[in-house]
Amino acid sequence: RVPIILVTALDSREDLIHGLNAGADEFLAKPVNGPELRARIRSMLRIKQQHDRLRSTLKLRRDLANMIVHDMRVPLGAIMLYCQLMRQRGKLGPEDRTDLEVIDSQARRMDAFVNDMLQIAKMEGGKLILQKTRVRVNDLVDHISEVHSAVAESRGVHLHFDLPEEAPYLELDASLFDRVLDNLLSNALKVSRSGQTVRLKVHYPEPEEGVDGPTLHLQVLDEGPGIPEDQRDLIFDMFKVVELSEPEGLQFGLGLTFARQVVEAHGGRLWMEPNEPQGSIFHLQL
């Protein structure tokens, strides 16, 4: 981008603000002093050079990170494959089998993290193409409930699904949307203690005639410790790490960044509000 210096006979503060808002980088009022103009030009060129170097460095760093993340898929795939082969051989003792399950679950967790990183890179580069099909959100919820119900039971957490009987078909990328729901529900279970409740509610607002309104409002509610007000926007930032004191050391990773970008790619919104008397409510609206 070429820096723009606005030279004008107008010199009021309002004119200065209007010129800068219009895209100018610098402002000079007539009559123009030659040495001052040349000094301003040199200053703008220095800023442009620094900006170009910074942008080049960030691109190199981003490309390197994407390459490393992509290359991680091969060893992770090998770990998961050998875990499967060791199970099939059936020569493991109870303790070894438990250790193998831990290895496999952590490898799959890292694989999901890698996939989120690659998807985020595609979104930021404008290369992600949504594979939309006609799907019912109720069916996607039924799919993820099978896995998370078992996790909730093992932790002593009550998991409830509030789904309307009638569910319309929506144009969604089912694979990406399934992972969004998985991320939201996983986070809610992570922050919940034994005896607490996690709820997933789905509502399909009635469309008003002649008005483009939301077609889906999904909520995930938990009774965990909640998120401090000054950190509620940071949990969606891929460059920020939000760590909760309870449960000790729990961090929000890239899952929420990925989820918000997927929802926004569908033309929707994802945001968080506090639950009462404690906990969080994540709203997803299309």
C-alpha positions in Angstrom: 0.0 0.0 0.0 1.3 3.4 -1.0 1.2 6.0 1.9 -1.0 9.0 1.2 -0.2 12.6 2.3 -3.2 14.9 2.0 -2.3 18.5 1.1 -5.2 20.9 1.5 -6.0 24.5 2.3 -8.5 23.3 4.9 -6.9 23.2 8.4 -9.6 22.8 10.9 -9.6 19.8 13.3 -12.8 18.5 11.7 -11.2 18.6 8.2 -8.2 16.7 9.6 -10.3 14.0 11.0 -12.4 13.7 7.8 -9.2 13.4 5.7 -7.7 10.7 7.9 -11.0 8.8 8.0 -11.0 8.9 4.2 -7.7 7.0 4.1 -5.0 9.6 4.3 -1.9 8.7 6.4 -0.6 12.3 6.9 -2.0 15.8 6.6 -0.4 19.0 5.5 -2.1 22.4 5.3 -1.2 24.9 2.6 1.0 26.8 2.1 3.4 23.8 2.1 6.9 24.1 3.4 9.3 22.2 1.1 11.6 20.8 3.8 8.7 19.8 5.9 7.0 18.0 3.0 10.2 16.1 2.2 10.6 15.1 5.8 7.0 13.8 6.0 7.6 11.8 2.8 10.8 10.2 4.2 8.9 9.4 7.4 6.0 7.8 5.5 8.5 5.7 3.4 10.2 4.5 6.6 6.9 3.4 8.1 6.0 1.6 4.8 9.3 -0.2 4.8 8.8 -1.3 8.4 5.2 -2.4 7.6 6.3 -4.4 4.6 9.1 -6.1 6.6 6.7 -7.0 9.4 4.1 -8.4 7.0 6.8 -10.5 5.3 8.0 -11.8 8.6 4.4 -12.7 9.7 3.8 -14.5 6.4 7.0 -16.5 6.8 6.1 -17.4 10.4 2.6 -18.4 9.4 3.7 -20.5 6.5 6.3 -22.2 8.7 3.8 -22.9 11.4 1.3 -24.3 8.9 4.0 -26.5 7.4 5.0 -27.9 10.8 1.4 -28.5 11.8 0.8 -30.3 8.4 3.8 -32.5 8.9 2.7 -33.5 12.4 -0.2 -35.5 10.8 2.1 -38.3 9.6 3.6 -39.3 13.0 0.2 -38.9 14.7 -1.4 -41.2 12.2 1.4 -43.7 12.8 0.8 -43.6 16.6 -2.9 -44.1 16.3 -2.4 -46.9 13.7 0.0 -48.8 16.0 -2.4 -48.3 19.0 -5.1 -50.0 16.9 -2.7 -52.9 15.9 -1.7 -53.5 19.5 -5.4 -53.7 20.5 -6.1 -56.3 17.7 -3.2 -58.5 18.8 -4.9 -58.9 22.2 -1.7 -59.7 24.2 -2.0 -56.8 26.6 -2.5 -56.9 30.3 -5.2 -54.7 32.0 -2.6 -52.1 33.0 -1.0 -52.0 29.5 -4.4 -51.7 27.9 -5.2 -48.7 30.1 -1.9 -47.1 29.2 -2.6 -47.7 25.5 -6.0 -46.0 25.7 -4.3 -43.0 27.3 -1.7 -42.8 24.5 -4.5 -43.2 21.8 -6.8 -40.6 23.3 -4.0 -38.1 23.6 -2.9 -38.7 20.0 -6.4 -38.2 18.8 -6.6 -35.0 20.9 -3.5 -33.7 19.2 -4.8 -34.8 15.8 -8.0 -32.7 16.5 -5.8 -29.8 17.4 -3.8 -30.1 14.2 -7.0 -30.3 12.1 -8.3 -27.1 13.8 -5.1 -25.3 13.1 -5.2 -26.3 9.4 -8.9 -25.3 9.1 -8.2 -21.9 10.7 -5.3 -21.4 8.3 -7.6 -22.2 5.4 -10.2 -19.7 6.7 -7.7 -16.9 7.1 -6.3 -17.5 3.7 -9.8 -17.5 2.1 -9.3 -21.1 0.9 -12.0 -22.9 2.9 -14.9 -23.9 0.8 -18.0 -25.0 2.8 -19.4 -28.3 1.7 -23.0 -27.5 2.4 -25.8 -30.1 2.4 -29.3 -30.2 3.8 -29.0 -31.5 7.4 -31.0 -31.4 10.6 -29.2 -30.0 13.6 -31.1 -32.4 15.7 -29.4 -35.3 13.9 -26.0 -33.7 14.5 -26.8 -33.4 18.2 -27.9 -37.0 18.4 -24.6 -38.0 16.8 -22.3 -36.2 19.3 -24.5 -37.1 22.3 -23.5 -40.8 22.0 -19.8 -39.9 22.8 -20.4 -37.1 25.3 -23.0 -38.9 27.3 -20.4 -41.6 28.2 -17.9 -38.9 29.1 -20.5 -37.0 31.3 -21.4 -40.3 33.1 -17.8 -41.1 33.9 -17.4 -37.6 35.5 -20.7 -37.7 37.4 -22.1 -34.8 35.3 -25.7 -34.6 34.3 -26.0 -34.1 30.5 -29.4 -33.0 29.1 -30.5 -32.3 25.6 -33.5 -30.1 24.9 -34.5 -30.6 21.3 -37.8 -29.8 19.6 -39.6 -32.7 17.9 -39.9 -30.8 14.6 -36.6 -29.8 13.1 -36.2 -28.1 9.7 -33.5 -28.9 7.3 -30.7 -26.3 7.1 -27.9 -25.7 4.6 -24.7 -26.5 6.6 -21.3 -28.0 6.3 -22.2 -31.0 8.4 -18.6 -32.1 9.1 -17.5 -28.7 10.3 -20.7 -28.0 12.2 -20.4 -31.3 14.0 -17.0 -30.3 15.2 -18.3 -27.0 16.4 -20.9 -28.7 18.6 -18.3 -31.2 19.8 -16.0 -28.3 20.9 -18.8 -26.5 22.7 -20.0 -29.6 24.5 -16.4 -30.7 25.3 -15.6 -27.4 27.0 -18.8 -27.4 29.0 -18.0 -30.9 30.4 -14.4 -30.0 31.1 -15.4 -27.1 33.4 -18.1 -29.1 35.2 -17.8 -31.0 38.4 -19.5 -34.1 39.6 -23.2 -33.3 40.4 -23.4 -30.3 38.1 -25.5 -30.1 34.9 -24.7 -29.4 31.3 -27.6 -28.5 28.9 -27.7 -28.2 25.2 -30.8 -26.4 23.9 -32.0 -26.0 20.3 -34.6 -23.6 19.2 -35.9 -22.8 15.7 -37.4 -19.3 15.7 -40.6 -18.8 13.7 -39.8 -16.6 10.7 -41.6 -13.4 10.4 -43.2 -12.6 7.1 -40.9 -10.3 5.0 -38.2 -10.3 7.7 -34.8 -12.1 7.5 -34.4 -13.4 11.0 -32.4 -16.2 12.7 -33.3 -19.8 11.7 -31.4 -21.5 14.5 -30.6 -20.6 18.1 -28.5 -23.2 20.0 -27.3 -22.8 23.6 -24.8 -24.8 25.6 -25.1 -24.1 29.4 -22.8 -25.2 32.2 -22.7 -24.6 35.9 -18.9 -24.4 36.1 -16.8 -21.5 37.6 -17.6 -19.2 34.7 -15.2 -16.9 32.8 -14.1 -13.5 34.2 -15.7 -10.6 32.4 -12.4 -9.2 31.1 -11.5 -12.5 29.5 -14.8 -13.4 27.7 -13.7 -12.0 24.4 -10.2 -13.4 24.7 -11.4 -17.0 24.7 -12.2 -16.6 21.0 -8.7 -15.2 20.2 -6.3 -17.8 18.8 -3.3 -15.7 20.1 -4.6 -15.5 23.7 -4.5 -18.2 26.3 -7.2 -18.1 28.9 -6.6 -20.3 32.0 -9.2 -20.9 34.6 -8.3 -21.4 38.3 -11.0 -24.0 38.6 -10.7 -26.8 37.4 -7.0 -26.1 38.1 -5.0 -25.4 35.0 -7.8 -25.7 32.5 -7.1 -23.8 29.3 -9.2 -22.9 26.3 -7.4 -23.9 23.2 -8.1 -23.2 19.5 -11.5 -25.0 19.7 -13.5 -21.8 20.3 -11.5 -19.8 17.7 -12.3 -22.6 15.2 -15.9 -22.7 16.2 -16.5 -19.0 15.8 -14.8 -18.9 12.4 -17.0 -21.8 11.2 -20.2 -20.2 12.5 -19.3 -16.8 10.9 -18.5 -18.6 7.6 -22.1 -19.8 7.7 -23.2 -16.2 8.3 -24.0 -16.7 12.0 -22.7 -15.5 15.4 -21.2 -17.3 18.4 -20.9 -15.5 21.7 -20.8 -16.2 25.4 -22.8 -14.9 28.4 -22.6 -15.7 32.1 -25.1 -18.2 33.4 -27.0 -17.7 36.7 -26.1 -18.3 39.5 -22.8 -19.4 38.0 -21.4 -20.9 34.8 -21.5 -19.9 31.2 -23.9 -19.9 28.3 -22.5 -20.2 24.7 -25.0 -18.9 22.1 -24.8 -20.1 18.5 -27.2 -18.3 16.1 -27.7 -18.7 12.4 
